[in-house]
């Protein structure tokens, strides 16, 4: 669409003859077409007088109409509300360029986006922050001091979007100095079935019965010069162990009973939320908030759509039946096996159940093959 042009409509019984005369006149025009007994064409506003002179010379009657973007603007010259709203919107858009519209987080895995945004907000930075009044270096340093899980944090503001790049702190396992002497002692009672000793002096035989705390591999070894040396014992000692695991489940339990779910919609403008809050009179509730960015022509606007989900619940005491309590106890047992005995081979397992007035006790007898060797530092006293 052109910015501004004039549309002429000339009424004549012979539009072809009028078009030929217009061409001979040398007046620039475009998009000529015939509409019944009329010739229609477009021309620039600067040729209006020449077209008028040509129409008077040829004795044509022409109707003129403005078309283009400017013509639409002129049509709104008496619509003061629209003009004021447009000017105000342009001013607000200009003013909003001084603020951060959106914060994007990169590089995190264990620390969530919400936790990092909350941390930055406590340090004085977030959606709605004035870029001219923000000391990025000071905020970065303060955020790192507040959150020990992060080893690096960088804020890069591009236009109205802030990209926050973080590196999480990797906690290295505590290394055992290679030159310090260690023994291997038994962590549990058992009967030794096999071993792999890489360094140190073995003090057991296959088939020996050992007890918790008993020395298995000594770091004090004989050297070739008829002297003794201190080493760090290395290896694994596998034994057949018998454990009695006890899990007690009270019959009285507290459970949440969800009564209703309510959704509310709202908006978040430059970090400020405008949405309904849950009604406390209806009871306690769990709240989840889902945010959705709003874009215009690929630009992220400082307005986000919020959908809040409030699940109301009441807490009440329930009495578990023996069957329910036993089921819960066996779940605790399975959880223990998957975490504490995940590398062991279970040979046998048996269960016994005992009920008291207030709880159910599940006793699991487990026979397994596992590594019972654990390091213990050799203390040297002068």
C-alpha positions in Angstrom: 0.0 0.0 0.0 1.3 3.5 -1.0 1.6 6.3 1.6 -0.8 8.6 -0.3 -2.3 8.5 -3.9 -5.3 9.9 -5.7 -7.9 7.7 -7.3 -9.6 9.2 -10.3 -12.9 7.9 -11.7 -13.9 9.5 -15.1 -17.3 8.9 -16.5 -17.3 8.5 -20.3 -19.0 6.4 -22.9 -15.6 5.6 -24.4 -13.1 4.7 -21.7 -10.5 3.5 -24.3 -10.5 6.9 -26.0 -10.1 8.6 -22.7 -7.2 6.4 -21.8 -5.5 7.1 -25.1 -5.9 10.9 -24.5 -4.5 10.5 -21.0 -1.4 8.7 -22.4 -0.8 11.4 -25.0 -1.0 14.1 -22.2 2.1 12.8 -20.6 0.6 12.7 -17.1 2.1 10.0 -15.0 -0.5 7.5 -13.7 -0.8 3.8 -12.8 -3.3 0.9 -12.5 -5.8 2.0 -15.2 -8.9 -0.1 -15.5 -12.4 0.0 -16.9 -15.4 -0.1 -14.6 -18.5 -0.1 -16.8 -18.6 3.3 -18.5 -15.9 4.7 -16.4 -12.1 4.9 -16.5 -10.3 4.5 -13.2 -6.6 5.3 -12.6 -4.3 6.4 -9.9 -1.9 9.3 -9.8 0.3 11.2 -7.4 -1.1 14.2 -5.4 1.5 16.4 -7.2 -0.2 15.8 -10.5 -3.6 16.8 -9.3 -3.6 20.2 -11.1 -2.4 18.6 -14.4 -5.2 16.0 -14.2 -7.7 18.8 -13.5 -6.5 20.8 -16.5 -6.7 17.7 -18.7 -10.3 16.9 -17.6 -11.3 20.5 -18.3 -9.7 20.4 -21.8 -11.4 17.1 -22.7 -14.6 18.0 -20.9 -14.6 15.0 -18.6 -16.1 14.9 -15.2 -13.9 13.3 -12.6 -14.4 12.2 -9.0 -11.3 12.1 -6.8 -10.6 10.1 -3.7 -7.6 9.9 -1.5 -6.1 6.4 -0.8 -3.1 5.1 1.1 -1.9 5.0 4.6 -2.1 8.7 5.1 -5.7 8.8 4.0 -6.5 6.4 6.9 -4.7 8.7 9.3 -6.7 11.6 8.0 -9.9 9.7 8.5 -9.1 9.5 12.2 -8.4 13.3 12.6 -11.6 13.7 14.7 -11.1 10.5 16.7 -9.2 12.1 19.6 -9.4 9.0 21.8 -7.6 6.9 19.3 -5.0 9.5 18.6 -4.4 10.0 22.3 -4.2 6.2 22.9 -1.7 5.8 20.1 0.5 8.5 21.3 0.3 7.2 24.9 1.1 3.6 23.7 4.1 4.8 21.7 5.3 6.7 24.8 4.9 3.7 27.0 6.7 1.5 24.6 9.6 4.0 24.5 9.6 4.2 28.3 9.6 0.4 28.7 12.8 0.1 26.7 14.6 1.3 29.9 13.4 -1.8 31.8 14.1 -5.5 31.7 11.1 -7.3 30.2 12.3 -10.9 30.5 14.9 -12.9 32.3 16.3 -16.1 30.7 18.4 -18.6 32.7 21.0 -20.8 31.1 23.5 -23.4 32.4 21.6 -24.7 35.4 20.5 -28.3 36.1 20.2 -28.8 39.9 19.1 -25.2 40.8 15.8 -24.4 39.2 15.0 -21.3 37.1 12.5 -20.2 39.8 15.2 -20.4 42.6 17.7 -18.3 40.5 15.0 -15.7 39.6 14.0 -15.5 43.3 17.7 -15.1 44.3 18.2 -12.3 41.8 15.0 -10.6 42.9 16.3 -10.6 46.5 19.5 -9.0 45.2 17.4 -6.2 43.5 17.2 -7.5 39.9 14.5 -9.1 37.9 11.7 -8.3 35.5 10.8 -4.6 35.8 14.3 -3.5 36.9 15.5 -0.2 35.5 18.6 -0.9 33.4 20.0 2.5 34.1 20.0 2.0 37.9 21.3 -1.6 38.0 24.9 -2.3 39.0 25.3 -5.7 37.3 28.7 -6.5 38.9 27.4 -5.8 42.4 24.3 -8.0 41.8 26.4 -10.9 40.4 28.8 -10.8 43.4 25.9 -10.6 45.9 24.1 -13.5 44.3 27.2 -15.7 44.4 27.7 -14.9 48.1 24.0 -15.8 48.9 24.0 -19.1 46.9 26.8 -21.5 47.5 25.5 -23.9 44.9 26.6 -21.5 42.1 30.3 -21.0 41.2 29.7 -18.5 38.4 26.9 -16.1 37.5 26.9 -13.6 34.7 24.1 -11.1 33.7 24.1 -9.9 30.1 21.4 -7.4 29.1 20.5 -7.3 25.4 17.8 -4.7 24.7 14.9 -5.6 27.1 16.0 -9.2 27.7 18.5 -10.3 30.4 20.4 -13.5 29.8 21.7 -15.0 33.0 24.4 -17.6 32.6 25.3 -19.7 35.6 27.7 -22.5 36.4 26.8 -24.8 39.3 29.4 -25.7 41.8 30.8 -29.2 41.5 31.7 -30.7 44.8 34.6 -33.0 44.4 34.6 -36.1 46.6 37.0 -35.8 49.5 40.2 -37.3 48.2 42.2 -39.6 50.4 45.9 -38.6 50.3 47.9 -41.3 48.6 50.7 -41.1 51.1 48.5 -41.6 54.2 48.3 -45.2 55.6 44.9 -46.9 55.8 43.7 -50.3 57.0 40.7 -52.2 55.7 38.3 -53.3 58.5 35.0 -55.2 58.5 31.9 -53.0 58.3 29.6 -56.0 59.1 29.8 -59.5 60.6 30.1 -62.2 57.9 31.8 -65.2 56.4 34.4 -64.3 53.8 33.8 -65.9 50.4 36.2 -64.0 48.1 38.5 -61.0 48.0 40.5 -58.7 45.7 43.4 -57.2 47.6 45.4 -54.7 45.6 47.7 -53.4 48.3 48.3 -54.2 51.9 48.7 -57.4 54.0 45.7 -59.8 54.2 44.9 -61.1 57.7 42.1 -63.5 56.7 41.5 -66.7 54.9 38.5 -67.6 52.7 35.9 -69.1 54.9 36.9 -67.2 58.0 34.2 -65.7 60.1 34.8 -62.0 60.9 33.1 -59.5 63.1 32.4 -55.8 62.7 35.5 -53.7 63.3 37.9 -56.6 62.8 41.1 -55.8 60.8 41.0 -57.4 57.4 43.9 -55.9 55.4 46.7 -54.2 57.2 48.6 -51.2 55.9 51.6 -52.2 57.8 53.6 -54.5 55.5 57.0 -56.1 55.4 59.6 -54.6 53.1 62.6 -56.2 51.4 65.1 -54.7 53.8 63.5 -56.5 56.8 61.8 -53.3 57.8 58.1 -52.5 57.9 56.4 -49.9 55.8 53.0 -48.1 56.0 50.8 -48.4 53.0 47.3 -47.4 52.0 45.4 -50.7 51.8 43.3 -51.2 48.7 40.8 -53.9 47.8 37.4 -55.5 48.4 36.5 -58.3 50.7 33.2 -60.1 49.9 31.4 -61.9 52.7 28.2 -63.7 53.3 26.2 -61.5 55.7 23.1 -61.9 57.7 21.1 -58.8 58.6 18.0 -58.2 60.6 16.2 -55.1 59.3 13.4 -53.6 61.3 10.7 -51.2 59.9 8.0 -49.8 62.2 4.9 -48.2 60.8 2.4 -46.4 63.1 -1.3 -47.3 62.6 -2.2 -43.7 63.0 -1.3 -41.6 59.9 -2.1 -38.1 58.6 -3.3 -37.8 55.1 -4.3 -35.0 52.8 -7.8 -35.1 51.3 -8.1 -32.8 48.3 -11.6 -31.2 48.2 -11.6 -29.0 45.1 -9.4 -27.5 42.4 -9.7 -23.9 41.3 -8.0 -22.2 38.3 -7.5 -18.4 38.0 -6.0 -16.4 35.2 -4.0 -13.2 35.4 -1.1 -11.3 34.0 2.4 -10.5 35.1 3.7 -7.1 34.0 7.4 -6.3 34.4 7.6 -8.7 37.4 4.4 -7.6 39.1 1.6 -10.1 39.3 -2.1 -9.1 38.7 -4.0 -12.3 39.5 -6.4 -13.5 42.1 -5.1 -15.1 45.3 -6.6 -18.3 46.7 -9.3 -17.9 49.3 -7.8 -18.9 52.7 -11.3 -19.5 54.1 -11.7 -22.5 51.9 -8.7 -24.3 53.6 -5.1 -24.9 52.9 -4.0 -25.4 49.4 -1.1 -26.3 47.1 -0.5 -23.7 44.4 1.2 -24.2 41.1 1.8 -21.3 38.7 2.2 -21.7 34.9 3.6 -18.7 33.0 3.3 -18.2 29.2 5.2 -15.6 27.3 3.3 -13.2 25.0 5.1 -12.3 21.8 4.4 -9.6 19.2 6.2 -9.8 15.8 8.8 -12.1 17.5 9.4 -9.7 20.3 8.8 -10.9 23.9 6.5 -8.5 25.5 6.8 -7.5 29.2 3.5 -9.1 29.8 3.1 -12.8 30.7 0.0 -14.8 31.1 -0.4 -16.6 34.4 -2.5 -19.6 35.2 -2.7 -20.4 38.9 -3.9 -23.8 40.0 -5.0 -24.1 43.7 -5.7 -27.5 45.1 -7.5 -27.2 48.4 -7.1 -30.0 51.0 -7.8 -30.9 54.5 -5.6 -33.0 56.7 -7.2 -35.7 58.7 -6.1 -38.6 60.8 -6.6 -42.1 59.4 -6.2 -45.5 60.9 -4.2 -47.9 58.8 -5.3 -51.5 58.7 -2.7 -54.1 59.4 -2.6 -54.9 55.6 -2.0 -51.3 54.7 0.7 -50.9 57.4 2.5 -54.0 56.2 2.3 -52.8 52.6 3.9 -49.5 53.6 6.6 -51.3 55.6 7.5 -53.5 52.6 7.8 -50.3 50.5 10.2 -48.9 53.1 12.1 -52.2 52.9 12.4 -52.1 49.1 13.6 -48.5 49.3 16.3 -49.5 51.7 17.5 -52.4 49.6 17.6 -50.2 46.4 19.7 -47.6 48.2 21.8 -49.3 50.8 22.3 -52.8 49.3 22.1 -51.8 45.6 25.6 -53.4 44.9 25.0 -56.6 47.0 23.7 -59.9 45.8 20.6 -61.0 47.8 20.7 -64.7 48.5 17.8 -65.2 50.9 15.2 -63.0 52.6 12.4 -63.8 55.0 9.9 -61.6 56.8 8.0 -61.6 60.1 5.3 -59.3 61.3 4.6 -58.2 64.8 1.8 -55.9 65.9 1.6 -53.7 68.9 -1.2 -51.4 70.1 0.1 -48.5 68.1 2.2 -49.8 65.2 3.2 -52.7 63.0 6.8 -54.0 63.0 8.2 -55.7 60.0 11.4 -57.6 60.5 13.3 -58.7 57.4 16.2 -61.2 57.6 18.4 -60.8 54.6 21.3 -63.0 53.6 23.6 -61.4 51.0 27.0 -61.3 49.4 28.5 -57.9 49.8 31.7 -56.0 50.2 32.3 -55.5 53.9 35.7 -53.8 53.7 35.9 -50.1 54.7 38.9 -47.8 55.1 40.1 -46.8 58.5 43.1 -44.4 58.9 46.1 -45.7 60.8 46.7 -43.3 63.6 50.4 -42.8 64.3 51.4 -41.6 67.8 54.9 -40.6 68.8 
